[in-house]
Amino acid sequence: MRLTTVSLGRAKLLPETRRPRAGDARRLGRHSARGRRCSWSEHAEPKAWCPSQRHRARRGLLLLRSRTGREAPMSPTASEINQRIRAAQRQFEQQVNREIQRVNDQNRRAVADYNRKVEAQNRQAVADYNRKVEAQNRQAVADYNRQVQAHNRKADAQNKKVADDINRQLAAAGRPRVIYTQQEQSLVERVQDAVPIETRDYDLFLSYAGIDGGAVATELHEELRRLGLDVWFAPIAINPGKSQSLQMDQGLARARAGVVVLTPAYLAGRFWTQRELGALLHKDTLIPVLHSVTFADVAEYSGILPDLAGFTTDRDTLAEIAAKIAGAVLPPA
């Protein structure tokens, strides 16, 4: 079906009270034979409409001039309607895009906040786990070190015992043959019977008076050490800054036997010598060494010394006395 194209222009319409008449179309312009296209006169005013428009005018689609002379706006054209539609579409698209952008920004912020929380929780969990692992590792290392130290102490004690035994055997093999007097032999037998079998830290505790027995005690200590005996000797064993009496008591308790260098100053009854002698007298392994005194002097000083037997520097040298003491304390080779 072929549609009729109608061109609408700005027309000066008739008053409202007057309806269009049939002659208006013939007076103002002609239409085509079929009534599909209108031809208008350039100077015709107001412009009329073709018969195809007559029905529209009757229905009020065309606005007429009011009595006041003002013209009302005409209906929008198709291009104007399309422009308005496109403008409305653009506005709607802009609103949709703005809403999409807002939602995207909100989602990005929510995701970023969630990621920050998750990362903080992960860091905290990793830090807690690392602290637990480090504590467990420290505990395991400390336990292992304690076990190793205990094992090393036992091994060192065993090695020391073996080395001491070997050194004693070597020292006994290299000791000169000594001859004891009858009294000395009884002393040696008593000491050998009384020396404890269990291992002690020291073989001998050497007691002396420093005023007149220091040089003798030092030389005797060197001879005993040369023969393989471990001797508690105050100038070496006492540590400064600690209780001297406590260290002496510990040395007396940890020694297998005691050697007393009896000199005039010792018999004069000094505090430390009396204290040491009182502790040594409770041992059956007390070995007296007389220097510059006689057995009569010793008997006058104290009658409780066992059998008044011992060694004297008037008869033997310190090296010989050390060899006799080693023979009494150390096991036979």
C-alpha positions as CSV (number, residue, x, y, z in Angstrom):
1,M,0.0,0.0,0.0
2,R,1.4,3.4,-1.0
3,L,1.4,6.0,1.7
4,T,0.6,9.7,1.0
5,T,3.3,12.1,2.1
6,V,1.9,15.3,3.6
7,S,3.9,18.5,4.2
8,L,2.7,20.5,7.1
9,G,3.7,24.2,7.4
10,R,2.9,27.0,9.7
11,A,-0.7,27.9,8.8
12,K,-2.8,30.8,9.9
13,L,-5.9,28.9,10.9
14,L,-9.5,30.2,11.0
15,P,-11.2,31.2,14.2
16,E,-12.7,28.6,16.4
17,T,-16.3,29.4,15.6
18,R,-15.8,28.7,11.9
19,R,-15.5,25.2,10.7
20,P,-13.7,24.4,7.5
21,R,-15.8,24.4,4.4
22,A,-15.6,22.4,1.2
23,G,-14.6,25.4,-0.9
24,D,-11.6,26.3,1.2
25,A,-9.5,23.6,-0.4
26,R,-10.3,24.8,-3.9
27,R,-9.7,28.4,-3.0
28,L,-6.4,27.9,-1.3
29,G,-4.9,25.2,-3.4
30,R,-5.4,22.2,-5.4
31,H,-4.7,18.6,-4.6
32,S,-3.7,15.9,-6.9
33,A,-6.3,13.9,-8.7
34,R,-6.0,11.1,-6.3
35,G,-5.7,13.3,-3.2
36,R,-2.3,11.9,-2.1
37,R,-0.2,15.0,-2.4
38,C,-1.1,18.6,-1.9
39,S,0.4,21.5,-3.8
40,W,0.3,24.8,-2.0
41,S,0.5,28.4,-3.2
42,E,3.6,30.2,-1.9
43,H,1.4,33.3,-1.2
44,A,-1.6,31.5,0.1
45,E,-2.2,32.5,3.7
46,P,-3.4,30.8,5.6
47,K,-2.3,27.6,4.1
48,A,-5.1,25.1,3.6
49,W,-5.0,21.4,3.9
50,C,-5.8,18.7,1.5
51,P,-8.9,16.5,1.9
52,S,-6.8,13.8,3.6
53,Q,-6.1,16.4,6.4
54,R,-9.7,17.5,6.7
55,H,-10.7,14.7,9.0
56,R,-7.7,15.4,11.2
57,A,-8.6,19.0,11.5
58,R,-12.1,18.1,12.4
59,R,-10.9,15.9,15.2
60,G,-8.8,18.8,16.6
61,L,-5.4,17.6,15.7
62,L,-4.6,21.0,14.3
63,L,-4.7,23.8,16.8
64,L,-6.7,26.9,15.8
65,R,-6.0,30.4,16.7
66,S,-7.8,31.4,19.9
67,R,-9.9,34.5,20.2
68,T,-7.0,36.3,21.8
69,G,-5.0,36.0,18.7
70,R,-2.3,33.9,20.2
71,E,-1.1,30.8,18.5
72,A,-0.7,27.5,20.4
73,P,2.2,25.3,19.7
74,M,1.8,22.7,17.1
75,S,2.4,18.9,17.6
76,P,6.1,17.9,17.4
77,T,7.4,16.5,14.2
78,A,8.8,13.0,13.8
79,S,12.4,14.3,13.9
80,E,11.7,16.1,17.1
81,I,10.1,13.0,18.6
82,N,13.2,11.0,17.6
83,Q,15.5,13.6,19.1
84,R,13.5,13.5,22.3
85,I,13.6,9.7,22.3
86,R,17.3,9.7,21.7
87,A,17.8,12.3,24.4
88,A,15.7,10.3,26.8
89,Q,17.7,7.2,25.9
90,R,21.0,9.0,26.4
91,Q,19.8,10.3,29.8
92,F,18.6,6.8,30.8
93,E,21.9,5.3,29.6
94,Q,23.8,7.9,31.7
95,Q,21.7,7.1,34.7
96,V,22.3,3.3,34.2
97,N,26.0,3.9,33.7
98,R,26.2,6.0,36.8
99,E,24.4,3.4,38.8
100,I,26.6,0.7,37.4
101,Q,29.7,2.7,38.3
102,R,28.4,3.3,41.8
103,V,27.7,-0.4,42.3
104,N,31.1,-1.3,40.9
105,D,32.8,1.2,43.3
106,Q,30.9,-0.1,46.2
107,N,31.8,-3.7,45.3
108,R,35.5,-2.7,44.9
109,R,35.5,-1.1,48.3
110,A,33.8,-4.1,49.8
111,V,36.3,-6.5,48.2
112,A,39.2,-4.3,49.3
113,D,38.0,-4.2,52.9
114,Y,37.4,-8.0,52.9
115,N,40.9,-8.6,51.4
116,R,42.5,-6.4,54.1
117,K,40.6,-8.2,56.8
118,V,41.6,-11.6,55.4
119,E,45.3,-10.5,55.0
120,A,45.3,-9.2,58.6
121,Q,43.9,-12.5,59.8
122,N,46.3,-14.5,57.7
123,R,49.3,-12.4,59.0
124,Q,48.1,-12.9,62.6
125,A,47.6,-16.7,62.1
126,V,51.0,-17.0,60.5
127,A,52.7,-15.0,63.3
128,D,50.9,-17.1,65.9
129,Y,52.0,-20.3,64.2
130,N,55.6,-19.1,63.8
131,R,55.7,-18.2,67.5
132,K,54.4,-21.7,68.4
133,V,56.9,-23.4,66.1
134,E,59.8,-21.3,67.5
135,A,58.8,-22.1,71.1
136,Q,58.6,-25.8,70.2
137,N,61.9,-25.6,68.5
138,R,63.5,-23.8,71.4
139,Q,62.1,-26.3,73.8
140,A,63.3,-29.2,71.6
141,V,66.8,-27.7,71.3
142,A,67.0,-27.0,75.0
143,D,65.9,-30.6,75.8
144,Y,68.4,-32.0,73.3
145,N,71.2,-29.8,74.7
146,R,70.4,-30.9,78.3
147,Q,70.5,-34.6,77.2
148,V,73.8,-34.0,75.3
149,Q,75.3,-32.2,78.3
150,A,74.3,-35.0,80.7
151,H,75.7,-37.5,78.3
152,N,78.9,-35.5,78.0
153,R,79.2,-35.2,81.7
154,K,78.9,-39.0,82.1
155,A,81.3,-39.6,79.3
156,D,83.8,-37.1,80.8
157,A,83.5,-38.7,84.2
158,Q,84.1,-42.1,82.7
159,N,87.0,-40.9,80.6
160,K,88.5,-39.1,83.6
161,K,88.2,-42.3,85.6
162,V,89.9,-44.3,82.9
163,A,92.6,-41.7,82.4
164,D,93.2,-41.6,86.2
165,D,93.4,-45.3,86.4
166,I,95.9,-45.4,83.5
167,N,97.9,-42.6,85.0
168,R,98.0,-44.3,88.4
169,Q,99.1,-47.5,86.9
170,L,101.8,-45.7,85.0
171,A,102.8,-43.8,88.1
172,A,102.8,-46.9,90.2
173,A,105.0,-48.7,87.6
174,G,107.4,-45.8,87.7
175,R,107.4,-45.3,91.4
176,P,110.6,-46.2,93.2
177,R,110.4,-49.2,95.5
178,V,109.9,-48.0,99.1
179,I,110.6,-49.7,102.4
180,Y,108.3,-49.0,105.3
181,T,109.2,-49.3,108.9
182,Q,107.0,-51.4,111.2
183,Q,105.0,-48.4,112.3
184,E,104.7,-47.1,108.8
185,Q,103.6,-50.5,107.5
186,S,100.8,-50.6,110.0
187,L,99.7,-47.1,109.0
188,V,99.8,-48.1,105.3
189,E,97.7,-51.2,105.9
190,R,95.1,-49.2,107.9
191,V,94.9,-46.6,105.2
192,Q,94.6,-49.2,102.4
193,D,91.8,-51.0,104.3
194,A,90.0,-47.7,105.0
195,V,90.3,-46.0,101.6
196,P,86.8,-46.2,100.1
197,I,86.2,-48.2,96.9
198,E,83.9,-45.7,95.3
199,T,85.4,-42.9,93.2
200,R,86.0,-39.5,94.8
201,D,87.0,-36.2,93.3
202,Y,90.3,-36.1,95.2
203,D,92.7,-38.7,96.4
204,L,94.1,-36.6,99.3
205,F,93.3,-33.5,101.3
206,L,96.5,-31.7,102.3
207,S,96.3,-29.8,105.5
208,Y,99.1,-27.6,106.8
209,A,99.9,-24.3,108.6
210,G,101.0,-21.6,106.2
211,I,103.4,-19.9,108.6
212,D,106.1,-22.7,108.7
213,G,104.6,-25.5,106.6
214,G,103.8,-23.7,103.3
215,A,107.0,-24.6,101.5
216,V,107.0,-28.2,102.7
217,A,103.3,-28.6,101.7
218,T,103.9,-27.1,98.3
219,E,106.8,-29.4,97.6
220,L,104.9,-32.4,98.9
221,H,101.9,-31.5,96.7
222,E,104.1,-31.3,93.6
223,E,105.6,-34.8,94.4
224,L,102.2,-36.3,95.0
225,R,100.9,-34.8,91.7
226,R,103.9,-36.1,89.9
227,L,103.1,-39.6,91.1
228,G,99.5,-39.3,89.8
229,L,97.5,-38.4,92.9
230,D,94.8,-35.8,92.8
231,V,95.3,-33.6,95.8
232,W,93.0,-30.9,97.3
233,F,95.5,-28.1,98.0
234,A,94.1,-24.8,99.3
235,P,96.1,-22.3,97.2
236,I,94.8,-24.1,94.1
237,A,91.4,-25.4,95.1
238,I,90.0,-22.4,96.9
239,N,88.2,-19.9,94.6
240,P,88.2,-16.2,95.7
241,G,84.8,-14.7,96.5
242,K,83.3,-17.8,97.9
243,S,83.1,-19.1,101.5
244,Q,86.5,-20.5,102.4
245,S,85.2,-22.7,105.2
246,L,82.5,-24.1,102.9
247,Q,85.0,-24.9,100.2
248,M,87.3,-26.6,102.7
249,D,84.4,-28.7,104.1
250,Q,83.5,-29.8,100.5
251,G,87.2,-30.7,99.9
252,L,87.3,-32.8,103.1
253,A,84.1,-34.6,102.1
254,R,85.2,-35.3,98.6
255,A,88.7,-36.6,99.4
256,R,89.5,-40.3,100.0
257,A,92.2,-39.7,102.6
258,G,93.9,-36.8,104.4
259,V,97.5,-35.8,104.8
260,V,98.5,-33.5,107.7
261,V,101.8,-31.7,107.7
262,L,102.5,-31.3,111.4
263,T,104.8,-28.3,112.2
264,P,105.3,-26.2,115.3
265,A,102.8,-23.6,114.1
266,Y,100.3,-26.4,113.4
267,L,100.7,-27.8,116.9
268,A,100.3,-24.3,118.3
269,G,96.6,-24.7,117.8
270,R,95.6,-22.2,115.1
271,F,91.9,-21.9,114.2
272,W,92.0,-23.3,110.6
273,T,94.4,-26.1,111.4
274,Q,92.4,-27.2,114.4
275,R,89.2,-27.2,112.3
276,E,90.8,-29.2,109.5
277,L,92.4,-31.7,111.9
278,G,89.1,-32.1,113.8
279,A,87.4,-33.1,110.5
280,L,90.3,-35.3,109.4
281,L,90.4,-37.2,112.7
282,H,87.0,-38.6,111.9
283,K,88.6,-40.4,108.9
284,D,90.5,-43.6,109.4
285,T,92.7,-42.6,106.5
286,L,94.6,-39.7,108.2
287,I,98.3,-39.7,107.3
288,P,100.6,-37.5,109.5
289,V,103.8,-36.0,108.0
290,L,106.1,-34.6,110.7
291,H,108.4,-31.6,109.9
292,S,110.6,-30.0,112.6
293,V,108.6,-31.8,115.3
294,T,108.9,-35.2,117.0
295,F,106.4,-37.8,117.8
296,A,106.7,-36.8,121.5
297,D,105.7,-33.3,120.5
298,V,102.7,-34.7,118.7
299,A,101.8,-36.9,121.6
300,E,101.9,-33.8,123.9
301,Y,99.7,-31.9,121.4
302,S,97.1,-34.6,120.9
303,G,96.9,-38.2,122.1
304,I,94.1,-39.1,119.8
305,L,96.3,-39.3,116.6
306,P,96.0,-43.0,115.6
307,D,99.0,-45.0,117.0
308,L,101.2,-41.9,116.7
309,A,102.3,-43.4,113.4
310,G,103.4,-41.3,110.4
311,F,106.2,-40.1,108.2
312,T,108.9,-37.6,109.2
313,T,111.2,-35.4,107.1
314,D,114.0,-36.2,109.6
315,R,114.3,-39.7,108.2
316,D,113.0,-39.4,104.6
317,T,113.0,-36.8,101.9
318,L,109.7,-35.3,100.7
319,A,110.0,-37.4,97.5
320,E,110.3,-40.6,99.5
321,I,107.4,-39.6,101.7
322,A,105.3,-38.9,98.6
323,A,106.2,-42.3,97.2
324,K,105.2,-44.0,100.5
325,I,101.9,-42.1,100.6
326,A,101.2,-43.0,97.0
327,G,101.9,-46.7,97.8
328,A,99.4,-46.5,100.7
329,V,96.6,-44.7,98.8
330,L,96.9,-45.9,95.2
331,P,96.0,-49.5,94.3
332,P,99.0,-51.8,93.7
333,A,100.3,-51.9,90.2
